[in-house]
Amino acid sequence: MAARCRPRRLGVRRLARAHRAVLVASEGVARALEQHGVHNVQRIALGVDLAQFTPARRAAREAVRARHGLPDGPLALYLGRFTEEKRLEVVIDAWRRVGREAGATLVLVGTGPREARLRARAGGLAVRWLPFQRDRARVADLLAAADLYLAPGPAETFGLSALEALASGTPVLSVDVGGVADRVHASGVGACYPVDDAAACAGQAVRLLGQDRAGQAAAARAWAETHHAQAAAFDRLFATYQALVAAGA
């Protein structure tokens, strides 16, 4: 394995040296590149549309649930592809405990090649399925209506949907590696669990669903406003471009 990885690392370093800077969106990606010997890394975090993704949408929570045929009670939400790297099997296995102890429904929104397998695995559990949502306003409604957002995939380079959840006032439960874990640790809202550990996922989900939702919502929103406003993110990006151009003049 190490022998196969060595040429890849060499290629990454060569590509990076051919440019003035390598821009990345998260600490996790920056650390990985630096471990591969790339030293001209600059961190430029993404921004979120704070007007679109807002806790104010939670006022329409009952109407949103009715529109999608979702039940009353706590809701945990996943938005994305149903693929192997998303590790949704772990979340479904965790829901055997979460559904029983927290009375929570898991809502999986999206599509993908593992859907049939996941549906079979979730048989008899408190799991609902919604198709991929193209309308961004409907996505924002679902994020605000949820009580917990799930990010079980360890390969996320940033995790924009998780940031959108935090801007909507919804805490995030993530695996402890990848870009979403960076968002959880920085915001202090939500929790992380070890990759592929269904028991730990279940325990954290039960704990988070039992916490004060209003307090988590306020903290999540305040953090998103302070660190990820879209206009400020673009300002940081353009300032970086200007500095790089000036340095090469």
C-alpha positions as CSV (number, residue, x, y, z in Angstrom):
1,M,0.0,0.0,0.0
2,A,2.8,2.5,0.9
3,A,4.6,1.8,-2.4
4,R,1.4,2.5,-4.3
5,C,0.8,5.8,-2.4
6,R,4.3,7.2,-2.9
7,P,3.9,8.1,-6.6
8,R,0.6,9.7,-5.9
9,R,2.1,11.9,-3.1
10,L,4.9,12.8,-5.4
11,G,2.4,13.9,-8.1
12,V,0.5,16.0,-5.6
13,R,3.7,17.8,-4.5
14,R,4.8,18.4,-8.1
15,L,1.4,19.8,-9.0
16,A,1.4,22.1,-6.0
17,R,4.9,23.4,-6.7
18,A,3.7,24.5,-10.1
19,H,1.3,27.0,-8.5
20,R,1.7,29.9,-6.2
21,A,-0.9,28.5,-3.7
22,V,-3.3,25.6,-3.2
23,L,-6.6,26.9,-1.9
24,V,-8.6,24.5,0.3
25,A,-11.9,24.9,2.1
26,S,-11.3,23.0,5.4
27,E,-8.6,22.2,7.9
28,G,-8.8,18.5,7.3
29,V,-7.9,18.9,3.6
30,A,-5.1,21.3,4.6
31,R,-3.6,18.8,7.1
32,A,-3.7,16.0,4.6
33,L,-1.9,18.1,1.9
34,E,0.7,19.3,4.4
35,Q,1.3,15.7,5.4
36,H,2.0,14.9,1.7
37,G,4.6,17.7,1.6
38,V,2.5,20.5,0.2
39,H,3.4,23.7,2.0
40,N,1.8,26.5,0.0
41,V,-1.7,25.7,1.3
42,Q,-4.1,28.6,2.0
43,R,-7.4,28.0,3.9
44,I,-10.4,29.8,2.4
45,A,-13.6,28.6,4.1
46,L,-16.9,28.6,2.1
47,G,-19.8,30.8,2.9
48,V,-23.5,30.1,3.3
49,D,-26.6,32.0,2.2
50,L,-27.8,33.2,5.6
51,A,-31.0,34.6,4.1
52,Q,-32.0,31.3,2.6
53,F,-30.9,29.0,5.4
54,T,-32.3,30.5,8.6
55,P,-33.9,29.3,11.8
56,A,-36.9,31.5,10.9
57,R,-38.1,28.8,8.6
58,R,-38.7,26.6,11.6
59,A,-42.0,28.5,12.2
60,A,-43.4,26.5,9.2
61,R,-42.2,23.2,10.6
62,E,-45.7,21.6,10.8
63,A,-46.6,22.6,7.3
64,V,-43.2,21.3,6.0
65,R,-43.8,18.0,7.7
66,A,-47.3,17.7,6.3
67,R,-46.1,18.5,2.8
68,H,-43.6,15.6,2.9
69,G,-45.8,13.2,4.9
70,L,-43.5,13.2,7.9
71,P,-44.7,12.3,11.4
72,D,-44.7,14.4,14.6
73,G,-41.8,14.0,17.1
74,P,-38.0,14.4,16.7
75,L,-36.6,14.3,13.2
76,A,-33.1,13.5,12.1
77,L,-32.2,14.3,8.5
78,Y,-29.7,13.2,5.9
79,L,-29.4,15.0,2.5
80,G,-27.2,13.5,-0.2
81,R,-26.3,10.5,-2.3
82,F,-26.9,7.0,-1.3
83,T,-23.5,5.6,-2.0
84,E,-20.9,3.4,-0.2
85,E,-18.7,6.2,1.0
86,K,-21.6,7.9,2.8
87,R,-21.8,5.1,5.4
88,L,-25.5,5.2,5.7
89,E,-25.7,1.6,6.8
90,V,-24.1,2.8,10.1
91,V,-26.8,5.3,10.7
92,I,-29.6,2.8,9.9
93,D,-28.0,0.3,12.3
94,A,-27.9,3.1,14.9
95,W,-31.6,3.8,14.5
96,R,-32.5,0.5,16.0
97,R,-31.6,2.2,19.3
98,V,-32.4,5.8,18.5
99,G,-35.9,5.2,17.3
100,R,-36.6,3.2,20.4
101,E,-35.0,5.5,23.0
102,A,-35.5,8.9,21.5
103,G,-38.7,8.3,19.5
104,A,-37.0,9.9,16.5
105,T,-37.6,9.4,12.8
106,L,-34.7,9.2,10.4
107,V,-35.4,11.0,7.1
108,L,-33.1,10.1,4.2
109,V,-33.4,12.5,1.3
110,G,-31.8,11.7,-2.0
111,T,-31.1,8.8,-4.3
112,G,-28.2,6.5,-5.3
113,P,-27.0,3.0,-6.2
114,R,-27.4,1.7,-2.7
115,E,-31.0,2.7,-2.1
116,A,-32.6,-0.7,-2.5
117,R,-30.0,-2.2,-0.2
118,L,-30.5,0.5,2.4
119,R,-34.3,0.2,2.2
120,A,-34.0,-3.5,2.9
121,R,-31.7,-2.9,5.9
122,A,-34.1,-0.3,7.3
123,G,-37.1,-2.5,7.2
124,G,-39.3,-2.2,10.3
125,L,-37.4,0.9,11.6
126,A,-38.5,4.5,12.0
127,V,-37.0,5.6,8.7
128,R,-38.7,7.7,6.0
129,W,-37.5,8.3,2.4
130,L,-37.8,11.4,0.3
131,P,-36.6,11.9,-3.3
132,F,-33.8,14.3,-4.2
133,Q,-34.9,17.9,-3.7
134,R,-34.0,20.3,-6.5
135,D,-35.7,23.3,-4.9
136,R,-33.3,25.0,-2.6
137,A,-36.1,26.6,-0.6
138,R,-37.5,23.2,0.1
139,V,-34.1,22.0,1.2
140,A,-33.9,25.0,3.6
141,D,-37.3,24.2,4.9
142,L,-36.3,20.6,5.7
143,L,-33.1,21.6,7.4
144,A,-34.9,24.1,9.7
145,A,-37.7,21.6,10.4
146,A,-35.2,18.9,11.5
147,D,-33.9,18.4,15.0
148,L,-30.6,16.9,14.0
149,Y,-28.6,16.7,10.8
150,L,-26.5,13.6,10.0
151,A,-23.1,13.6,8.2
152,P,-21.9,9.9,8.4
153,G,-19.4,10.0,5.4
154,P,-15.7,10.3,6.3
155,A,-14.6,11.7,2.9
156,E,-16.3,15.1,3.0
157,T,-13.8,17.8,2.0
158,F,-16.0,20.6,3.5
159,G,-19.6,19.7,4.1
160,L,-21.7,22.6,2.8
161,S,-25.0,20.9,3.6
162,A,-23.8,20.6,7.2
163,L,-23.0,24.3,7.3
164,E,-26.4,25.1,5.9
165,A,-27.9,23.0,8.7
166,L,-26.0,25.0,11.3
167,A,-27.1,28.3,9.7
168,S,-30.6,26.9,10.0
169,G,-30.1,26.3,13.7
170,T,-29.9,22.6,13.4
171,P,-27.1,20.7,15.3
172,V,-24.9,18.3,13.3
173,L,-23.9,14.7,14.2
174,S,-20.8,13.8,12.1
175,V,-18.1,11.2,11.9
176,D,-14.9,12.4,13.6
177,V,-12.9,12.9,10.4
178,G,-13.4,15.0,7.3
179,G,-14.6,18.5,6.6
180,V,-17.9,18.2,8.6
181,A,-16.0,17.3,11.7
182,D,-14.1,20.6,11.4
183,R,-17.4,22.4,11.3
184,V,-18.7,20.6,14.4
185,H,-15.5,21.2,16.4
186,A,-15.3,24.8,15.5
187,S,-18.9,25.6,16.2
188,G,-19.2,23.6,19.3
189,V,-22.7,22.6,18.2
190,G,-23.4,18.9,17.7
191,A,-21.1,15.9,18.2
192,C,-18.8,13.4,16.4
193,Y,-18.4,9.7,16.6
194,P,-15.8,7.2,15.3
195,V,-16.2,6.1,11.7
196,D,-18.4,3.0,11.3
197,D,-19.3,2.9,15.0
198,A,-23.0,2.4,15.0
199,A,-23.2,2.2,18.8
200,A,-21.4,5.5,19.3
201,C,-23.6,7.1,16.6
202,A,-26.7,6.0,18.4
203,G,-25.5,7.2,21.8
204,Q,-24.6,10.7,20.5
205,A,-27.9,10.9,18.5
206,V,-29.9,10.1,21.6
207,R,-28.0,12.6,23.7
208,L,-28.3,15.4,21.2
209,L,-32.0,14.8,20.6
210,G,-32.5,15.1,24.3
211,Q,-30.8,18.5,24.6
212,D,-32.4,22.0,24.5
213,R,-33.1,22.7,20.9
214,A,-33.5,26.5,21.3
215,G,-30.0,26.8,22.9
216,Q,-28.4,24.7,20.2
217,A,-30.2,26.7,17.4
218,A,-29.0,30.1,18.8
219,A,-25.4,28.9,19.1
220,A,-25.3,27.3,15.6
221,R,-26.8,30.4,13.9
222,A,-24.5,32.8,15.7
223,W,-21.4,30.8,14.7
224,A,-22.5,30.6,11.0
225,E,-23.1,34.4,11.0
226,T,-19.7,35.1,12.5
227,H,-17.6,32.8,10.5
228,H,-19.3,31.9,7.3
229,A,-21.3,34.8,5.9
230,Q,-21.3,34.5,2.1
231,A,-20.2,38.0,1.4
232,A,-17.3,37.8,3.9
233,A,-16.2,34.4,2.3
234,F,-16.0,36.1,-1.1
235,D,-14.1,39.0,0.3
236,R,-11.5,36.6,1.8
237,L,-11.2,34.7,-1.6
238,F,-10.8,37.9,-3.7
239,A,-8.2,39.3,-1.2
240,T,-6.2,36.1,-1.5
241,Y,-6.3,36.3,-5.3
242,Q,-5.1,39.9,-5.1
243,A,-2.3,39.1,-2.7
244,L,-1.1,36.2,-5.0
245,V,-1.2,38.4,-8.1
246,A,0.7,41.1,-6.3
247,A,3.3,38.6,-5.0
248,G,3.9,37.4,-8.6
249,A,4.1,40.9,-10.2
